[in-house]
Amino acid sequence: MLNKQFLEQLMNAWPDEEGHSSDQALYEDWVERERRYEGRIIQNALGLQRISSLSAKQRVLLEKAYAKLLSKKDITEISDNEILGQYELITEHLFPVGVEIAAAAHKAKRKLN
C-alpha cells in the first residue's frame, strides 16, 4: 500500500511535458515496481507451465500483446480471462508452435537447395 508521503514524493517526481523529473530514480523505481506487479498478475493468471512452454517468438508476441492491453487498461481492470485470451490468441491462432517448427524446417530445406 502506498502511503501519503510516498505518493506526494512520486507526484513531485513525475516527469513534466518535456520528460524531466525532479527525482528520476524514484520515478524509475516506481515504474519498475509496477512492471513487476503486472508480471506477477499475468504469471498468476497463466501459471508457470504455460509460461515455460512458450517459444521465444511466442514470448515476444505475447509481451507485445500484453503491453498493448496495459496501454488501454490498468492491470487492476484486466481479468484473468483477458490475460488467458491473449495467451490463447498467440499460442493457438497467430503463432502455434507447429507453425514455428514448420517455418524452421522450410528454412533449413531452402538452405540445402
CORZIMO-V787841 format. One record per run of one state. SS is the DSSP state (H for helix, E for strand, L for the rest). FROM is the first residue (numbers start at 1). LEN is the number of residues. If there is no record, write none. Layout:
# CORZIMO-V787841
ss:from:len
SS:FROM:LEN
SS:FROM:LEN
This chain:
# CORZIMO-V787841
ss:from:len
L:1:3
H:4:10
L:14:10
H:24:23
L:47:1
H:48:5
L:53:3
H:56:17
L:73:2
H:75:3
L:78:2
H:80:15
L:95:2
H:97:16
L:113:1
